[in-house]
Amino acid sequence: MRLQTKTIHTGVDKDSAFNSVITPIYQTSTFRFEDGKTKGYDYSRTANPTRTALEENLAVLEGGLRAAAVATGMAAITTTLHFFHSGDHIICTHDCYGGTERILRTYQELFGLEVSYVNMQDLSAVRATIRPNTRALWIETPSNPLLNIVDIRSLSEIAHENNALAIVDNTFLSPCNQRPFELGADVVVHSTTKYLNGHSDVVGGAVVVNRPDLAERLQFLQNALGQGASPFDCWLVLRGIKTLVPRMRVHEENAHAVARFLESHANVKKVYYPGLESHPQHSLARRQQFGFGGMVSFEVEGGMHEVNHVLRSVKVFSVAESLGGVESLISHSVSMTHASMNSELRSKAGINERVLRISVGIEDINDLLEDLDSALHFKKSHAPAEVRALSEA
Ligand SMILES: *Cc1c(COP(=O)(O)O)cnc(C)c1O
């Protein structure tokens, strides 16, 4: 079966009682024993049939062996960190998701995990950061918000030469546009909140692995940590996934048009979109991805006055964090999505106050372009304006 068929059919057939076409929501905490036996489920923290349906689906879409569907993307990241011990060293991409940096910092402080940040475009810098206790490379590509692309295949090779795991946060592209296992990765994590669910009505996450030892450990952690996603949330994500492929097609079409529009706009200083020929890793993106995705970032000409003008003026776009839903969102990285990130790391990653990030939805493209065009109508001010953190997400 091809991906689009798999999204619709994998894992869903779970109702032997009435043959419902759609997986039921098994909203139960516990399951009855008969003659000392269960029908495969005993308690919903350990496993639940609706969650299993989603996990089977996610494992197949990524081409992995086993998936764990958990409560949020951060739960997926936390679960993955439990593959490691105190004193283990993790090398993380320097422009990772803000919450990833925060939990790594916390585990450093609480449990003595060692963490180094490195620009993973520079493979020799990655090699130079390896220590005898390095156990993982934490890879995120495209990165957030600047959409830098790193080479998953080369990084996986470096990880494996050093007995470490290659872990990829695949949230920004989804298995529709990037399948890290095919490039050598060992673990894929997702915030299913984003493209996989696609409708901005669930927070969820997933860990997918492709090695039997990791699969066994993942199952243990699912039960021991108790981070499993609820049956209802699993059902919603499973429903969302059925339209993943056609949604991604329109997200990308619209994102391309938005990126080209912004690139030619006088009040835009710089555009970040891997689908543009001007993107520095455009050819790598072409090689390792099946599509360029729906995220576009750009720098407004000017500073906070102009940023605030854009954010106050948009009407079709909502000023909001998150991404991957059918509706278009716009956010200011420094005060919103990356407010929790250490400011030194943030400026090293090149995230300045002019950066706005767009999650391009699947609305009519003309409405999106008209909205941006009118919001970008301003005369540049020379007065400095203050940047305040607006969010703790
Ligand atoms: C949103 C996001 C997360 C965290 O997911 P939540 O569902 O918000 O917990 C992790 N990684 C990336 C790349 C994300 O965009």
The ligand as an SDF file (V2000), in Angstrom:
LIG
                    3D

 15 15  0  0  0  0  0  0  0  0999 V2000
    5.2760   21.7950   19.2290 C   0  0  0  0  0  0  0  0  0  0  0  0
    6.5500   21.0820   19.1340 C   0  0  0  0  0  0  0  0  0  0  0  0
    6.9900   20.2430   20.1640 C   0  0  0  0  0  0  0  0  0  0  0  0
    6.2130   20.0850   21.4600 C   0  0  0  0  0  0  0  0  0  0  0  0
    4.9580   19.5380   21.2660 O   0  0  0  0  0  0  0  0  0  0  0  0
    3.6910   19.7890   22.2340 P   0  0  0  0  0  0  0  0  0  0  0  0
    2.6370   18.9470   21.6210 O   0  0  0  0  0  0  0  0  0  0  0  0
    3.4010   21.2490   22.2280 O   0  0  0  0  0  0  0  0  0  0  0  0
    4.1000   19.3340   23.5960 O   0  0  0  0  0  0  0  0  0  0  0  0
    8.1900   19.5770   19.9880 C   0  0  0  0  0  0  0  0  0  0  0  0
    8.9260   19.7320   18.8680 N   0  0  0  0  0  0  0  0  0  0  0  0
    8.5410   20.5480   17.8730 C   0  0  0  0  0  0  0  0  0  0  0  0
    9.4050   20.6840   16.6590 C   0  0  0  0  0  0  0  0  0  0  0  0
    7.3410   21.2430   17.9670 C   0  0  0  0  0  0  0  0  0  0  0  0
    6.9730   22.0700   16.9770 O   0  0  0  0  0  0  0  0  0  0  0  0
  1  2  1  0
  2  3  1  0
  2 14  2  0
  3  4  1  0
  3 10  2  0
  4  5  1  0
  5  6  1  0
  6  7  2  0
  6  8  1  0
  6  9  1  0
 10 11  1  0
 11 12  2  0
 12 13  1  0
 12 14  1  0
 14 15  1  0
M  END
$$$$
